[in-house]
């Protein structure tokens, strides 16, 4: 027997904790029993999908459309001895024309790391279904099929009942499908039509028929074996002595007539597939367009070939030394006892005050499985004995019992539910020494910890008030091998403690000291940190969320510089640098973080010009700019520019280098050009463009109808959307009128005859592009 002791002072709260353990029903191996009639289940009973505890059953699906539910027992059992399982199922209450879909019991490789069910619907959580893969590492699936798809080859399933079409339904059937994984396997092996007569037709013998479900709409759960609708399943996979795999037996207790429950054998045949070393068991159910409640309860799983199993044999442990006032931990190892069954191990340890109290556990298979938590600890006047995982146990002797002995009795149970007859343990209680002190040379211990750097050697020294025969040093609770003196030199982080053993072999234990290494924040710099203003410093930490100058120190080196903390913010030289960081309470910096810095040597130059397109007009001095004038903008900036962004101040923008823009209205507009170079540096320039005129009209002082040039009288105008020209003689008679925009004007004639030379009067009415009314009048001369 190997022993290791851990110190802690006895407190009354331990009794409260132990009393709580009475209500905990942990599973320690097979046999495995789960009634589903308690408020909770064992920790290894794993639900998924719509599965839930309700009304004393595990409900896999409700009578709703498209329900999926599954449960599996996350306890592997060796396949070498086979398996027996029994459970009640309840299938009832469906609505619609049919009942659907059904449920499966399945076995899969017990060493599977990531469980996933198969396709639901007609595949009942076992086989693939279209693009849904099958149950992970499946070994066998037995479907209790109401709707009838588990036994056909639709939806990607392989194999089917004989003499049916690929997607033809076979309702009220129990179907066995073989091993598979993903989309491979899950072959149809055998099926039985439970409501059909004739074994040559895959049915049952006359009089044995029954439906899978106990009823449809309005029916309820049938729990009484004497009432019609009751169903209980007995499955056994017995090791095949003449070959691989198992001999499969499936029987059911069914009641179709009041007070006449009967046993029906469904299958009694070989299942010739090599089994994985370990198996796990589970259940699944589904509904689709039609529904049914699917529930199970009173699950029991045990070894099939129980006659081949033998009880473990324990030994007596004499003079086991313990130390009062602290927890002493021990281990009964597999090699300390006799475990005769293949691949067996200690799964259950129970304690008793007397040999007469040892209970015969063989009579109740489920009692063995739960390992009787009330026997997992023993409260004595001298102290408390408590079982741990497998063969581990602890004894906490109360103070004041030094020099006394305690004899208790124990049994061990293996993972098949077999238990030893009982043996004794004699515990000798010794006085515990005072704790030893622990120091670190050259370091100050603050609140149980010291700061250190990776690779730094630390020397721990243990001292106390007794002569100690040996020392044990622990790092993070693990014994450091071959360190038995009062000093320890290490270069590791973690929790360090020492146990100094006195002549009674009781340990004096130190308070632990934690060696703490620094945690460095992550510094991720841009590929290039750019400073756009020549000679100005650049902040390399800008945008880095982990930068925290209150908690950390920073160091920058390179190009002949070594800057610390706020000095780094004065960096104004281009180059490649190394940046290091450390918590302020530590002396060691992190590894290198490289950053490349580029600072512009010359500032970006910016400029642009603008004119009315095709003219040299820039403003009122050259005649003014009109709202509908196209303005040509010309960039005159630095050749390093790669991107131009224009904001015309009227809500419009452009990314062209030399854009043309029409403002369309009078006003003053701030036009801003923003340049960007290949480093992302930007420069902006704003100019004001004044558009003061919405129209212009000019009237000639005369014209000469007889000449080729200047032969008509018409004003020149711009910015008008309508124009009316009226010509009068000096008597006020209207002699010409035109509403034509940009028309030819008056040619000096009335009814085709040229009038006399002299003075005439014009009147002009118009409207500008912005709605302003134009009214002009005056005199002009007709020259002949």
C-alpha positions in Angstrom: 0.0 0.0 0.0 1.4 3.4 -1.0 0.7 6.4 1.2 0.8 10.1 0.8 -0.5 12.6 3.4 -1.9 16.1 3.0 -2.2 18.5 5.9 -5.4 20.4 6.8 -6.9 21.2 10.2 -10.1 19.4 11.2 -13.2 21.7 11.2 -16.7 21.0 12.1 -17.8 21.9 8.6 -16.3 18.6 7.4 -19.1 16.8 9.2 -21.7 18.9 7.4 -20.0 18.0 4.0 -20.0 14.3 4.9 -23.7 14.4 5.8 -24.3 15.9 2.4 -22.6 13.0 0.7 -25.4 10.6 1.9 -27.6 12.1 -0.7 -25.1 11.9 -3.5 -25.5 8.8 -5.7 -22.4 8.6 -7.7 -21.8 5.8 -10.2 -18.5 3.9 -9.8 -18.8 1.4 -12.7 -20.9 -1.4 -13.9 -23.5 -2.6 -13.1 -25.2 0.8 -14.0 -28.7 1.5 -12.8 -30.7 4.6 -13.6 -34.4 4.7 -12.7 -35.1 8.3 -14.1 -37.6 8.6 -11.2 -35.5 10.9 -9.0 -35.1 14.7 -9.3 -31.7 14.2 -10.9 -29.6 11.6 -12.6 -26.0 10.4 -12.1 -23.2 12.6 -13.4 -22.4 10.1 -16.2 -25.9 10.1 -17.6 -25.6 12.6 -20.5 -28.8 14.1 -22.1 -29.0 15.8 -25.5 -31.6 17.4 -27.8 -35.1 17.4 -26.4 -34.4 14.8 -23.8 -35.6 15.7 -20.3 -36.7 14.3 -16.9 -40.4 14.5 -16.3 -43.0 12.6 -14.4 -40.7 9.8 -13.3 -39.4 9.0 -16.8 -36.7 10.2 -19.2 -38.7 11.7 -22.0 -36.7 11.6 -25.3 -39.4 13.3 -27.4 -42.8 14.9 -26.8 -45.7 14.4 -29.2 -44.5 17.4 -31.2 -43.2 17.6 -34.7 -39.5 17.3 -35.5 -38.3 16.4 -32.0 -34.9 14.7 -31.4 -33.6 13.4 -28.1 -30.9 11.1 -26.9 -29.1 9.9 -23.8 -25.9 7.9 -23.3 -24.1 6.5 -20.3 -20.6 7.9 -20.3 -19.1 4.9 -18.5 -17.1 2.5 -20.6 -17.4 -1.2 -19.9 -15.1 -4.0 -21.2 -16.8 -6.0 -24.0 -15.1 -9.2 -23.1 -17.9 -10.4 -20.8 -20.8 -9.1 -22.9 -23.7 -7.0 -21.7 -27.2 -7.3 -20.4 -29.7 -4.5 -20.2 -33.3 -4.1 -19.4 -35.6 -1.0 -19.5 -39.2 0.0 -19.8 -40.3 2.2 -22.7 -43.4 4.1 -23.2 -44.6 5.1 -26.7 -48.0 6.8 -26.8 -50.1 9.9 -27.4 -49.2 10.6 -31.0 -51.5 12.7 -33.2 -52.2 12.5 -36.9 -52.7 9.6 -39.3 -49.6 7.7 -38.2 -47.4 7.4 -35.1 -43.8 8.3 -35.5 -41.0 7.8 -35.6 -39.6 5.5 -32.9 -36.6 4.9 -30.6 -33.3 3.0 -30.6 -31.0 1.4 -28.1 -27.4 1.5 -29.3 -23.8 0.6 -28.3 -20.7 2.5 -29.5 -17.0 2.4 -29.0 -16.3 3.3 -25.4 -13.0 5.1 -26.3 -14.8 7.6 -28.5 -13.6 11.1 -27.5 -16.4 13.1 -29.1 -19.9 11.6 -29.1 -22.4 12.6 -31.7 -25.8 11.0 -32.5 -26.8 9.8 -36.0 -29.4 11.2 -38.3 -32.9 11.5 -36.8 -36.2 11.1 -38.5 -36.4 7.6 -39.9 -32.8 6.9 -38.9 -33.8 7.2 -35.2 -30.5 8.8 -34.2 -28.4 5.9 -35.3 -27.9 5.6 -39.1 -27.0 8.4 -41.5 -29.8 10.4 -43.0 -29.1 12.3 -46.2 -26.4 14.7 -45.3 -26.5 13.9 -41.6 -23.8 11.4 -40.5 -24.4 8.3 -38.5 -23.7 7.7 -34.8 -20.0 8.2 -34.0 -18.1 4.9 -33.9 -21.3 2.8 -33.7 -21.3 -0.9 -32.9 -25.0 -1.9 -32.9 -28.3 -0.1 -33.2 -31.7 -1.7 -32.4 -34.6 0.4 -33.6 -38.2 0.1 -32.3 -39.8 1.5 -35.4 -43.4 2.8 -35.4 -43.5 4.7 -38.6 -41.5 2.2 -40.7 -38.4 3.9 -42.2 -35.6 2.4 -40.1 -36.0 -0.9 -42.0 -35.8 0.6 -45.5 -32.9 2.0 -47.6 -34.3 5.5 -48.0 -32.4 8.7 -47.0 -29.0 7.1 -47.5 -29.4 4.0 -45.3 -27.9 0.7 -46.4 -29.9 -2.4 -46.7 -33.6 -3.2 -46.0 -36.2 -5.8 -45.5 -36.5 -8.2 -48.3 -39.3 -7.9 -50.9 -39.9 -4.2 -50.3 -39.1 -1.1 -52.4 -36.1 1.1 -51.2 -38.4 3.7 -49.5 -41.3 1.5 -48.7 -42.4 1.8 -45.0 -42.5 -1.2 -42.7 -44.3 0.1 -39.6 -44.3 -1.8 -36.3 -40.9 -3.3 -36.7 -37.8 -4.0 -34.7 -34.6 -3.7 -36.8 -30.9 -4.4 -36.1 -28.3 -2.3 -37.9 -24.6 -3.0 -37.8 -21.4 -1.0 -37.1 -20.6 2.2 -38.8 -19.0 5.6 -38.6 -19.8 8.8 -40.4 -21.5 7.8 -43.7 -20.0 4.3 -43.9 -21.7 1.1 -42.6 -24.9 0.9 -40.5 -25.9 -2.1 -42.7 -29.4 -3.7 -42.2 -28.7 -7.0 -40.3 -32.1 -8.4 -39.4 -35.6 -7.2 -38.7 -38.8 -8.4 -37.2 -42.3 -7.2 -38.1 -44.0 -7.3 -34.7 -47.6 -7.0 -35.9 -47.2 -9.5 -38.7 -47.7 -13.2 -38.6 -45.2 -15.8 -39.9 -41.5 -16.0 -39.3 -41.0 -16.7 -43.1 -42.4 -13.2 -43.6 -40.1 -11.6 -40.9 -43.1 -11.7 -38.5 -43.8 -13.4 -35.2 -45.5 -16.7 -34.5 -49.3 -16.6 -34.4 -50.6 -15.0 -31.2 -47.3 -13.2 -30.4 -48.1 -10.0 -32.4 -48.1 -6.5 -30.8 -47.7 -2.9 -32.0 -44.5 -1.0 -31.1 -46.6 1.9 -29.6 -49.2 1.4 -27.0 -51.6 3.9 -28.6 -52.2 7.2 -30.5 -54.1 10.4 -29.8 -55.5 10.6 -26.3 -53.6 7.6 -24.8 -51.4 7.9 -21.8 -48.3 6.2 -20.4 -48.9 2.6 -19.3 -46.7 1.6 -16.3 -48.6 -1.3 -15.0 -47.4 -4.7 -16.5 -51.0 -6.0 -16.2 -52.5 -3.2 -18.5 -52.5 -3.4 -22.3 -49.8 -1.2 -23.8 -47.0 -2.1 -21.3 -43.6 -2.7 -22.9 -40.3 -3.8 -21.3 -37.1 -4.8 -23.2 -34.5 -7.4 -22.2 -31.3 -7.2 -24.3 -28.4 -9.5 -23.9 -25.2 -9.7 -25.9 -23.5 -12.8 -24.7 -19.8 -13.4 -25.7 -19.6 -15.8 -28.7 -17.4 -18.7 -27.5 -17.1 -20.0 -31.1 -16.2 -16.9 -32.9 -16.1 -13.1 -32.9 -18.9 -10.8 -31.7 -21.8 -11.9 -29.6 -24.9 -14.0 -29.5 -27.8 -11.5 -29.6 -30.9 -12.2 -27.6 -33.8 -9.6 -27.5 -36.9 -10.4 -25.6 -39.8 -8.2 -24.6 -42.5 -8.3 -22.0 -45.7 -7.0 -23.7 -49.2 -6.8 -22.5 -52.0 -6.7 -25.1 -54.8 -8.2 -23.0 -55.6 -7.2 -19.4 -53.7 -9.1 -16.7 -51.8 -11.2 -19.3 -48.2 -9.9 -19.6 -46.2 -12.2 -21.8 -42.6 -12.7 -22.9 -41.9 -12.5 -26.7 -38.5 -13.5 -28.2 -37.7 -11.1 -31.0 -34.1 -12.2 -31.8 -32.0 -15.1 -30.8 -29.1 -15.2 -33.2 -25.3 -14.5 -33.6 -24.1 -11.0 -34.2 -20.8 -11.6 -35.9 -19.0 -8.3 -35.7 -15.7 -7.8 -33.7 -16.4 -5.6 -30.7 -14.3 -2.7 -29.5 -12.3 -3.3 -26.3 -14.8 -1.0 -24.5 -18.4 -0.1 -25.2 -20.9 2.5 -24.0 -24.7 2.4 -24.2 -27.3 4.9 -25.2 -30.8 5.6 -26.5 -32.3 8.0 -29.1 -35.8 8.8 -30.4 -37.3 11.2 -33.0 -40.5 12.5 -34.5 -41.1 14.1 -37.8 -44.3 15.1 -39.6 -46.1 12.7 -37.3 -45.5 12.4 -33.5 -45.5 10.3 -30.4 -44.2 10.5 -26.9 -41.1 8.4 -26.4 -39.9 7.7 -22.9 -37.8 5.2 -20.9 -37.3 4.4 -17.2 -35.7 1.8 -14.9 -32.6 1.2 -16.9 -30.3 -1.5 -15.7 -27.0 -2.4 -17.4 -24.8 -5.3 -16.3 -22.4 -7.9 -17.4 -23.8 -10.8 -19.4 -21.4 -13.6 -18.5 -21.6 -13.1 -14.8 -20.7 -16.7 -14.1 -17.2 -16.1 -15.5 -16.5 -13.3 -13.0 -14.9 -13.8 -9.6 -14.9 -11.6 -6.4 -11.8 -9.5 -5.7 -9.7 -10.5 -2.7 -8.5 -7.9 -0.3 -5.7 -8.1 2.4 -5.3 -6.9 6.0 -3.3 -3.7 6.5 -1.6 -3.6 9.9 0.0 -0.7 11.8 -0.8 2.1 9.3 0.8 5.2 10.9 -1.3 8.4 10.9 -0.8 11.8 12.4 -3.4 13.5 14.6 -5.0 16.8 13.7 -4.3 16.5 9.9 -5.6 14.6 6.9 -3.6 11.5 6.1 -4.1 10.1 2.6 -3.6 6.5 1.5 -4.0 4.4 -1.6 -5.0 0.7 -1.9 -3.4 0.0 -5.3 -4.6 -2.6 -7.7 -1.4 -4.6 -7.1 -2.0 -4.6 -3.4 -5.1 -6.9 -3.8 -6.3 -9.6 -6.1 -8.4 -8.5 -9.1 -9.2 -11.8 -10.9 -11.4 -10.5 -13.7 -9.9 -9.3 -17.1 -9.3 -5.6 -17.4 -10.7 -5.0 -13.9 -9.7 -2.3 -11.5 -10.8 -1.0 -8.1 -13.9 1.2 -8.5 -15.5 1.2 -5.1 -14.1 1.3 -1.5 -16.4 1.0 1.5 -15.8 1.1 5.2 -17.5 -0.5 8.3 -17.0 -0.4 12.0 -17.3 -4.1 12.4 -17.0 -7.1 10.1 -20.6 -8.0 10.9 -21.7 -4.7 9.3 -20.4 -5.7 5.9 -23.4 -6.1 3.7 -23.8 -8.8 1.1 -24.2 -6.8 -2.1 -24.7 -9.6 -4.6 -28.5 -9.6 -4.0 -29.1 -6.2 -5.4 -27.2 -5.4 -8.5 -28.0 -1.7 -8.4 -26.8 -1.4 -4.8 -23.5 -2.6 -6.0 -23.4 0.0 -8.7 -24.0 2.9 -6.4 -21.5 1.7 -4.0 -23.6 2.7 -1.0 -22.4 6.2 -0.3 -23.2 5.8 3.4 -20.4 3.3 3.5 -18.0 5.6 1.7 -17.1 7.3 4.9 -17.0 6.4 8.6 -17.3 8.8 11.5 -15.5 7.5 14.6 -14.8 9.2 17.9 -11.1 9.0 17.0 -11.6 10.6 13.6 -13.2 10.4 10.1 -12.3 7.9 7.4 -13.4 8.7 3.9 -13.1 6.9 0.5 -11.9 8.7 -2.6 -11.6 7.7 -6.2 -10.8 4.1 -6.9 -8.6 2.8 -4.0 -7.8 6.2 -2.4 -8.9 7.0 1.1 -8.1 9.5 3.9 -8.1 9.4 7.7 -8.4 12.6 9.8 -7.6 11.7 13.4 -9.0 14.0 15.9 -6.7 15.8 18.3 -6.2 14.1 21.7 -6.0 10.5 20.4 -2.3 10.3 19.8 -0.9 6.9 20.9 -4.2 5.0 20.2 -5.1 2.5 17.5 -8.2 2.2 15.4 -9.4 -0.9 13.6 -11.9 -0.7 10.7 -13.0 -3.0 8.0 -13.3 -2.4 4.2 -14.5 -4.0 1.0 -13.3 -3.3 -2.5 -15.6 -3.5 -5.6 -14.4 -3.7 -9.2 -15.8 -2.3 -12.4 -18.0 -5.3 -13.0 -19.8 -4.9 -9.6 -18.0 -7.7 -7.9 -17.0 -7.1 -4.2 -14.5 -8.6 -1.8 -15.7 -10.3 1.4 -14.0 -7.8 3.8 -10.6 -7.1 5.4 -9.3 -4.9 8.2 -7.2 -1.8 8.5 -5.4 -1.0 11.7 -4.6 2.7 12.0 -2.0 4.0 14.6 -2.5 7.6 15.6 0.7 9.6 16.4 1.3 13.2 17.6 1.7 15.7 14.8 4.6 18.2 14.8 4.4 22.0 14.6 4.6 23.4 11.1 8.0 24.2 9.7 8.9 27.7 8.3 10.0 28.2 4.7 12.3 31.0 3.5 13.9 32.0 0.2 17.4 33.4 0.3 17.6 36.9 -1.0 13.9 37.3 -1.5 11.1 38.8 0.5 8.0 36.7 0.7 4.9 38.9 0.4 1.5 37.4 1.2 2.7 33.9 0.4 4.4 34.7 -2.9 7.6 35.9 -4.4 8.3 37.4 -7.8 10.9 35.7 -10.0 12.1 35.7 -13.6 12.3 32.7 -15.9 15.7 30.9 -15.5 16.4 32.6 -12.1 17.6 30.1 -9.5 15.9 30.3 -6.1 17.1 28.7 -2.9 14.4 27.6 -0.4 15.4 26.7 3.2 13.2 24.8 5.7 13.6 25.2 9.5 11.7 24.0 12.5 11.8 23.1 16.2 12.5 19.4 15.9 15.1 17.1 14.5 13.8 15.8 11.2 14.8 12.6 9.6 13.9 13.5 6.0 12.2 16.1 3.8 9.8 16.0 0.9 9.6 19.0 -1.4 6.5 19.6 -3.6 5.9 21.8 -6.6 2.3 22.4 -7.5 1.4 19.4 -5.3 3.7 17.0 -7.1 6.6 15.4 -5.2 10.0 16.5 -6.5 12.0 13.3 -6.8 15.4 12.9 -5.0 15.1 16.2 -3.1 15.4 15.1 0.6 17.5 17.8 2.3 16.4 20.9 4.1 17.3 23.1 1.0 15.8 23.2 -2.5 17.2 25.0 -5.5 14.7 25.4 -8.3 14.2 27.5 -11.4 10.5 27.0 -11.9 7.3 28.9 -11.2 4.6 27.4 -9.1 3.6 26.6 -5.5 6.4 25.3 -3.3 6.0 23.6 0.0 8.0 21.2 2.2 7.1 18.4 4.5 9.7 17.7 7.3 9.2 14.2 8.9 10.0 13.7 12.5 11.1 10.5 14.2 7.5 9.3 14.3 7.3 9.7 10.6 4.7 12.5 10.9 5.2 15.4 8.6 5.6 19.0 9.7 4.3 21.0 6.8 5.1 24.5 5.7 2.8 27.1 4.4 3.2 27.1 0.6 5.1 29.9 -1.2 4.1 30.7 -4.7 6.9 31.5 -7.2 5.3 33.9 -9.6 6.6 34.6 -13.1 5.6 37.8 -14.9 2.7 37.8 -17.4 3.6 40.0 -20.3 1.0 41.9 -22.4 0.9 41.3 -26.1 2.4 44.1 -28.1 1.4 43.9 -31.8 2.7 46.9 -33.8 1.7 47.9 -37.3 4.1 46.8 -40.0 5.3 50.4 -40.3 4.7 53.2 -37.7 4.8 56.5 -39.7 5.4 60.0 -38.6 4.2 62.5 -41.1 5.8 65.7 -39.7 9.5 65.9 -40.2 11.4 66.1 -36.9 8.3 65.5 -34.8 8.2 62.5 -32.4 5.9 59.6 -33.2 3.8 57.6 -30.7 4.5 53.9 -31.4 1.9 52.8 -28.9 -1.0 54.6 -30.5 -3.9 52.2 -31.1 -2.4 49.4 -28.9 -5.1 48.5 -26.4 -2.6 46.6 -24.1 -0.4 49.7 -23.6 -0.6 50.5 -19.9 2.1 52.7 -18.5 0.6 52.7 -15.1 1.2 48.9 -14.7 4.1 48.2 -17.0 7.6 49.4 -17.8 8.7 49.7 -21.4 12.2 49.7 -23.0 13.1 50.7 -26.6 16.5 50.0 -28.1 18.1 50.4 -31.5 20.1 52.8 -33.7 22.1 53.9 -30.7 19.1 54.7 -28.6 17.9 53.3 -25.3 14.7 54.9 -24.2 12.5 53.9 -21.2 8.8 54.6 -20.6 7.8 58.2 -21.4 11.1 58.8 -23.2 9.9 56.4 -25.9 7.3 59.0 -26.8 10.1 61.4 -27.8 11.3 59.0 -30.6 11.8 61.1 -33.8 14.2 59.0 -35.9 13.4 56.5 -38.6 14.7 53.0 -38.1 14.0 49.5 -36.8 13.7 49.1 -33.0 13.2 46.4 -30.3 10.6 47.0 -27.7 10.4 45.2 -24.4 7.8 45.2 -21.6 7.6 44.1 -18.0 5.3 44.5 -15.0 6.6 47.2 -12.7 7.0 44.8 -9.8 9.4 42.6 -11.8 13.0 43.0 -12.9 12.8 41.0 -16.1 11.6 42.2 -19.5 9.7 40.2 -22.1 11.1 39.0 -25.3 11.7 41.4 -28.2 8.8 43.0 -30.0 10.1 44.6 -33.3 8.8 47.8 -34.6 9.8 49.8 -37.8 9.5 53.5 -37.7 9.5 55.9 -40.7 9.3 59.7 -40.2 8.9 61.9 -43.3 12.1 63.9 -44.2 10.1 66.5 -46.2 6.6 67.7 -45.5 4.0 67.1 -48.2 3.4 70.1 -50.4 -0.1 70.9 -51.6 -1.7 73.3 -54.0 -4.3 73.6 -56.7 -5.8 76.1 -59.2 -9.3 76.5 -60.8 -10.8 78.3 -63.8 -14.0 78.3 -65.6 -13.3 75.6 -68.1 -12.0 76.9 -71.4 -11.4 80.5 -69.9 -9.1 82.2 -67.5 -12.0 83.3 -65.3 -11.4 82.7 -61.6 -13.7 85.3 -60.1 -15.5 88.6 -60.5 -12.3 90.4 -61.7 -12.4 88.3 -64.9 -16.2 88.6 -65.4 -17.5 86.4 -62.6 -18.4 82.7 -62.3 -22.0 81.6 -63.1 -23.8 78.7 -61.4 -23.8 76.6 -64.5 -20.2 77.2 -65.4 -18.0 74.0 -65.4 -15.1 74.7 -63.1 -11.8 72.9 -63.9 -9.7 72.1 -60.9 -6.0 71.4 -61.4 -3.9 69.7 -58.8 -0.4 71.3 -58.3 0.7 69.2 -55.3 3.6 67.0 -54.3 4.5 64.2 -56.7 4.5 61.7 -53.7 0.7 61.9 -53.7 -1.1 58.7 -54.5 -4.7 59.6 -53.6 -6.7 62.8 -54.0 -10.0 63.6 -52.2 -12.0 66.7 -53.1 -14.8 68.2 -51.0 -16.6 70.9 -53.0 -18.4 72.3 -50.0 -21.9 71.6 -51.6 -22.2 68.0 -50.5 -20.4 66.6 -53.6 -17.0 65.0 -53.6 -14.5 63.5 -56.1 -11.5 61.2 -56.0 -10.2 62.4 -59.4 -6.9 64.2 -59.5 -8.2 67.1 -61.8 -12.0 67.1 -61.5 -14.5 69.3 -63.3 -17.5 70.4 -61.1 -20.6 72.5 -61.7 -22.0 74.1 -58.5 -25.5 75.0 -60.0 -26.2 77.8 -57.6 -24.8 81.1 -56.3 -22.8 81.3 -53.1 -19.4 80.9 -51.5 -18.1 77.4 -51.4 -15.1 76.1 -49.4 -13.4 73.6 -51.6 -11.0 71.3 -49.8 -8.4 69.1 -51.4 -6.9 66.3 -49.2 -3.8 64.5 -50.3 -2.6 61.1 -49.2 0.9 59.6 -49.8 1.9 55.9 -49.8 2.7 56.0 -46.1 -0.8 57.3 -45.2 0.3 60.8 -44.5 -2.2 63.5 -45.4 -2.3 67.2 -46.1 -5.3 69.4 -46.8 -5.8 72.8 -48.5 -9.1 74.8 -48.6 -9.9 77.7 -51.0 -13.1 79.7 -51.3 -14.9 79.9 -54.7 -17.4 82.8 -55.0 -20.3 82.4 -57.5 -21.9 85.9 -57.4 -23.7 86.0 -60.8 -26.6 84.0 -61.9 -27.0 85.7 -65.3 -25.5 88.3 -67.7 -27.2 90.4 -70.5 -25.4 92.8 -72.9 -27.3 95.0 -75.5 -25.6 96.4 -78.6 -26.0 100.1 -79.2 -26.8 99.6 -82.9 -26.8 97.3 -85.9 -26.5 97.5 -89.7 -29.1 95.2 -91.5 -27.3 95.7 -94.8 -24.0 94.2 -93.8 -23.3 90.5 -93.4 -22.0 91.0 -89.9 -24.2 92.6 -87.2 -27.2 92.3 -89.5 -29.7 91.6 -86.7 -30.4 93.1 -83.4 -30.3 90.8 -80.3 -28.7 90.9 -76.9 -26.0 88.5 -75.8 -26.8 86.8 -72.5 -25.9 83.9 -70.3 -27.6 82.2 -67.4 -31.2 82.7 -68.6 -33.8 80.1 -68.9 -36.3 82.4 -70.7 -36.0 85.5 -72.9 -38.5 87.9 -74.5 -37.3 90.7 -76.9 -39.7 93.6 -77.9 -38.8 96.4 -80.4 -40.7 99.7 -80.6 -40.5 102.8 -82.8 -40.3 106.2 -81.3 -44.1 106.4 -81.5 -44.4 103.5 -79.2 -45.6 101.1 -81.8 -44.5 97.4 -81.3 -42.8 96.4 -84.5 -41.0 93.1 -83.4 -41.5 90.5 -80.6 -39.6 87.2 -80.0 -39.8 84.6 -77.1 -37.1 82.4 -78.6 -34.3 81.6 -76.3 -31.0 82.4 -78.1 -33.1 83.4 -81.1 -31.7 85.3 -84.2 -33.2 88.7 -83.1 -34.8 91.6 -85.3 -33.5 91.8 -88.9 -34.7 95.5 -89.3 -37.8 94.8 -91.4 -41.5 95.1 -91.0 -43.5 92.7 -93.1 -40.4 92.1 -95.2 -39.6 95.7 -95.9 -36.5 97.3 -94.4 -37.4 100.2 -92.2 -35.8 103.6 -92.2 -32.6 104.3 -90.3 -33.0 105.9 -87.0 -33.4 105.3 -83.3 -35.5 102.5 -81.9 -36.4 101.3 -78.4 -36.0 97.7 -77.0 -37.5 96.1 -73.9 -36.2 92.7 -72.6 -37.9 90.4 -70.1 -36.2 87.1 -68.9 -35.7 84.7 -66.0 -32.3 83.5 -64.7 -31.4 79.9 -63.8 -32.0 80.7 -60.1 -35.4 82.3 -60.8 -34.4 85.9 -60.7 -36.5 88.1 -63.1 -34.6 90.2 -65.6 -36.1 93.4 -67.1 -34.1 95.8 -69.3 -34.9 98.6 -71.7 -33.1 101.1 -73.8 -32.4 102.7 -77.2 -30.4 101.6 -80.2 -29.7 102.8 -83.7 -30.5 101.1 -87.0 -27.8 102.2 -89.5 -28.2 102.0 -93.3 
